[in-house]
Amino acid sequence: MVLLDTSALVGALAGPRAELPRLEALLRMGEPLRINALTLYEWKRGERTAAEMSRQEALFPDSEALLFNAAEAHLAADLFRGLSRARSRQVDIAIAASALRMSAAVWTLNRRDFYAIPGLRLV
């Protein structure tokens, strides 16, 4: 499974959609691609057009966004305390905790937001 970071979702579905070919390639590979509620929150708080929102809903419906649960919250808090620059990447650490709990990789365009997170695989 691959969990999308908001940067990948924006890169593939918003603006010039420069990352759309990569999203399509990942979909063709058959690896399940998912978003969680944290990514959904970051995506929806941005200025999105109706077309962008429609693309997101078609590929990653709101109703199928993975929830951020208590076990992930505990792991994220543990990671937060052990990482540098943690305050500036709080949501990314929580997304990473979700991926770690599900044994998933994270697709991000901002690899520096996920550096030094033990055991995390990036696409």
Stockholm file with secondary structure:
# STOCKHOLM 1.0

chainA/1-123         MVLLDTSALVGALAGPRAELPRLEALLRMGEPLRINALTLYEWKRGERTAAEMSRQEALFPDSEALLFNAAEAHLAADLFRGLSRARSRQVDIAIAASALRMSAAVWTLNRRDFYAIPGLRLV
#=GR chainA/1-123 SS CEEECHHHHHHHHSTTCTTHHHHHHHHHHTCCEECBHHHHHHHHHSCCCHHHHHHHHHHSCGGGCBCCCHHHHHHHHHHHHHSTTCGGGHHHHHHHHHHHHTTCEEECSCGGGGTTCTTCEEC
#=GC SS_cons         CEEECHHHHHHHHSTTCTTHHHHHHHHHHTCCEECBHHHHHHHHHSCCCHHHHHHHHHHSCGGGCBCCCHHHHHHHHHHHHHSTTCGGGHHHHHHHHHHHHTTCEEECSCGGGGTTCTTCEEC
//
